[in-house]
């Protein structure tokens, strides 16, 4: 082995290792700062997501002569009315069918006990009662922590309301003054950054808008088709389940599994095993249509992310930040892909003219 080449390889490896370490430290510091400022960052993120969803209508109004403030106000009020209507659609069926659902749960537990008592499990009532008593004892032991859970839940609700109000105000200002942002940003940055940063920001905005609108369209189709199947089978809580299906569409892959599991469980408890299997078949068919027909047609592969990357991103986001991480994982991965593609464009070799090679270039230089 050549000692010179070995030393050069070790120096290169050490330099690359130090550079990667610095990058990881920078990422860790950035994440720490975001965590410290999360009370401001989270409403900002929600406001941006809502803006991408409502901007097409605002743009339409502005192009037809509406003043920016008037168009933003009208769209914000319309969004509030739609959101209030959705909440009403969820709350009213849940309140009216809660007793029926409770009775179905009790009946379903009884059926499970009868099934467990038969072959092949042959679990006797004494064993079931013992397990039930053990569960009750554990619940009683944890009664003190329940108070803390309730207090935490109240605090979470208050924080959620504050976040919603801030996000709505931010959405209004984004809708009103959004087109002025990139020109203002370009004037504030020096040198090449005045071109690079606004370009990346514009591409990121397009990618984020494409993701939100496509997921909303796909979720709406899923909610309508699955809700229609549940309505035909007379499964209770059809509207809440349809809304859950729509919201879950914003968490690719895992969200669909969760919404489908809830729908099948309620069908099993309320309607029995046969209807639950039919609901499962409906969900599988709709999900296949979504993955192979709806999503490619609506989204047109705009994000440029492989399904495996999406799954890994959702899993990592959920493990790091729970539901919020799952919701933001795919948009963040798509934005990282936008930045990476732009960097590759800037660092790549310029394309050569057709028919031009190195010998032609050398001949031209010599002449």
SVG drawing of the C-alpha trace seen along z (x, -y; Angstrom):
<svg xmlns="http://www.w3.org/2000/svg" viewBox="-80 -47 84 73">
<polyline fill="none" stroke="black" stroke-width="0.4" points="0.0,0.0 1.1,-3.5 1.7,-5.5 1.0,-8.8 -2.4,-7.6 -3.3,-6.2 -2.4,-9.5 -4.4,-11.4 -7.4,-9.1 -7.2,-9.5 -7.0,-13.3 -10.0,-13.3 -12.0,-11.0 -11.2,-13.1 -12.1,-16.4 -15.4,-14.9 -16.1,-13.5 -15.6,-16.9 -17.7,-18.7 -20.5,-16.2 -20.2,-16.6 -20.5,-20.3 -23.6,-19.9 -25.2,-17.6 -24.4,-20.1 -25.9,-22.9 -29.1,-20.8 -29.3,-20.0 -29.0,-23.7 -31.6,-24.6 -34.0,-22.0 -33.4,-23.1 -34.1,-26.7 -37.3,-25.7 -38.3,-23.8 -37.7,-26.8 -39.8,-29.0 -42.5,-26.4 -45.3,-28.5 -44.6,-30.9 -43.4,-28.5 -46.5,-26.2 -49.1,-28.9 -46.9,-30.1 -46.8,-26.6 -50.6,-26.2 -51.2,-29.6 -49.0,-28.7 -50.8,-25.4 -54.2,-27.2 -53.0,-29.9 -51.9,-27.3 -55.4,-25.8 -57.3,-29.2 -55.0,-31.1 -56.5,-29.9 -59.9,-31.5 -58.2,-34.7 -56.2,-34.9 -59.4,-34.5 -61.1,-37.3 -58.1,-39.6 -57.9,-39.0 -61.5,-40.0 -61.0,-43.4 -61.3,-42.8 -59.0,-44.7 -56.4,-42.6 -57.8,-43.3 -61.4,-42.7 -60.5,-39.4 -58.5,-38.2 -61.4,-39.1 -64.0,-37.4 -62.0,-34.2 -61.2,-34.2 -64.8,-34.5 -65.8,-31.8 -63.2,-29.5 -64.5,-30.1 -68.0,-29.3 -66.9,-26.1 -64.9,-25.1 -67.8,-25.8 -70.1,-23.7 -67.6,-20.8 -67.5,-20.9 -71.3,-21.0 -71.4,-18.0 -69.2,-16.1 -70.7,-17.2 -74.3,-16.6 -74.1,-13.0 -71.7,-12.1 -74.1,-13.5 -77.2,-11.9 -75.7,-8.5 -73.5,-8.2 -76.0,-6.1 -76.4,-3.7 -72.6,-3.4 -72.2,-2.7 -74.8,0.0 -73.0,1.5 -69.7,1.4 -71.2,3.4 -72.8,5.8 -69.5,6.2 -67.6,6.9 -70.2,9.6 -69.8,11.2 -66.0,11.2 -66.4,12.9 -68.7,15.6 -66.2,16.1 -63.2,16.3 -65.1,18.9 -65.5,21.3 -62.9,23.2 -60.0,22.8 -59.3,20.4 -61.7,21.9 -61.1,19.0 -63.4,19.3 -65.4,16.5 -63.2,16.7 -60.1,15.8 -61.9,13.0 -63.2,11.6 -59.7,11.8 -58.2,9.9 -61.0,7.3 -60.4,6.9 -56.7,6.5 -57.4,3.7 -59.7,2.0 -57.1,2.1 -54.5,0.6 -56.9,-2.2 -57.6,-2.9 -53.8,-3.0 -53.4,-5.6 -56.3,-7.8 -53.9,-10.4 -52.2,-10.7 -55.6,-11.2 -55.9,-14.6 -52.7,-15.6 -53.9,-14.3 -57.1,-16.3 -55.2,-19.5 -52.8,-18.8 -55.8,-18.2 -57.3,-21.6 -54.0,-23.3 -53.8,-21.6 -57.2,-22.8 -56.3,-26.4 -53.1,-26.2 -54.9,-24.8 -57.4,-27.7 -54.6,-30.3 -52.8,-28.5 -56.0,-28.5 -56.6,-32.2 -53.0,-33.2 -53.0,-30.9 -56.2,-32.6 -54.8,-36.1 -51.5,-35.0 -53.6,-33.4 -55.4,-36.7 -52.1,-38.7 -50.6,-36.1 -53.5,-36.2 -53.5,-40.0 -49.8,-40.7 -48.3,-37.5 -47.4,-38.6 -45.2,-41.4 -43.0,-39.0 -40.6,-37.8 -39.8,-41.2 -39.3,-42.5 -37.1,-39.5 -35.0,-40.0 -34.3,-43.7 -33.1,-42.7 -30.6,-40.1 -27.1,-40.8 -25.4,-39.5 -26.4,-36.1 -28.7,-35.4 -31.1,-38.0 -31.6,-35.5 -31.2,-32.1 -33.4,-32.6 -36.4,-34.0 -36.1,-31.3 -36.1,-28.5 -38.9,-30.2 -41.1,-30.4 -40.4,-26.7 -41.1,-25.7 -44.4,-27.6 -45.4,-25.9 -44.5,-22.5 -46.3,-23.1 -49.4,-24.3 -49.4,-21.3 -49.2,-18.9 -51.9,-20.5 -54.4,-20.9 -53.8,-17.4 -54.1,-15.8 -57.3,-17.7 -58.7,-16.6 -57.7,-12.9 -59.0,-13.1 -62.3,-14.5 -62.7,-11.6 -61.8,-9.0 -64.3,-10.6 -67.1,-10.6 -66.6,-7.1 -66.0,-5.5 -68.8,-7.6 -71.2,-6.5 -70.3,-2.8 -70.8,-3.3 -74.2,-5.1 -75.4,-2.2 -74.5,0.3 -76.1,-2.0 -73.0,-2.2 -73.4,-4.9 -71.3,-8.1 -71.0,-8.2 -70.2,-12.0 -67.6,-11.9 -65.9,-8.9 -66.0,-10.7 -64.4,-13.8 -61.8,-11.6 -61.0,-10.0 -60.6,-13.4 -58.3,-14.7 -56.2,-11.5 -55.4,-12.0 -52.9,-14.6 -50.8,-11.9 -50.0,-9.7 -50.2,-5.9 -50.4,-5.8 -53.4,-8.2 -55.4,-5.9 -54.6,-2.9 -55.8,-4.7 -59.0,-6.0 -59.8,-2.6 -59.1,-0.8 -61.5,-3.1 -64.3,-2.7 -63.9,1.1 -64.0,1.2 -67.2,-0.9 -68.8,1.3 -67.8,4.4 -69.1,3.1 -72.4,1.7 -73.3,3.9 -71.5,7.2 -68.7,9.1 -70.2,9.3 -70.7,5.6 -67.2,5.0 -65.7,7.2 -67.7,5.4 -66.4,2.0 -62.9,3.4 -63.3,4.5 -64.7,1.0 -61.7,-0.7 -59.2,1.6 -60.8,0.9 -60.9,-2.9 -57.3,-2.9 -56.2,-1.0 -58.1,-3.4 -56.4,-6.3 -52.9,-4.9 -53.2,-3.8 -55.7,-6.3 -56.7,-9.3 -53.3,-10.3 -51.3,-10.0 -54.0,-11.9 -54.5,-14.7 -51.0,-15.0 -49.1,-14.0 -46.1,-13.0 -45.5,-16.7 -43.6,-16.0 -41.1,-13.7 -40.9,-11.5 -40.8,-7.7 -43.4,-5.9 -40.6,-4.4 -39.3,-7.9 -42.8,-9.0 -43.3,-6.1 -39.9,-6.6 -40.6,-10.4 -44.0,-9.8 -42.5,-7.2 -39.6,-9.4 -41.8,-12.5 -44.2,-10.5 -41.4,-9.2 -39.9,-12.6 -43.0,-14.8 -46.1,-12.6 -49.1,-13.6 -47.7,-17.0 -44.5,-15.3 -46.6,-12.9 -48.6,-15.8 -45.5,-17.8 -43.1,-15.0 -44.1,-14.8 -44.2,-18.6 -40.8,-19.0 -39.3,-16.1 -40.7,-17.7 -39.2,-21.1 -35.8,-19.4 -36.1,-17.8 -36.7,-21.3 -33.6,-22.7 -31.5,-19.7 -32.6,-19.9 -31.8,-23.6 -28.3,-23.0 -27.7,-20.3 -28.7,-22.7 -26.3,-25.3 -23.4,-23.0 -23.9,-20.9 -21.9,-21.2 -23.5,-23.4 -24.9,-21.4 -22.7,-21.3 -24.1,-22.2 -25.1,-19.3 -22.3,-18.0 -19.6,-19.7 -16.9,-17.6 -13.5,-18.2 -11.6,-17.9 -13.8,-20.5 -13.2,-22.8 -9.4,-22.3 -9.4,-23.0 -11.4,-26.2 -9.0,-27.3 -5.9,-26.5 -7.3,-28.5"/>
</svg>
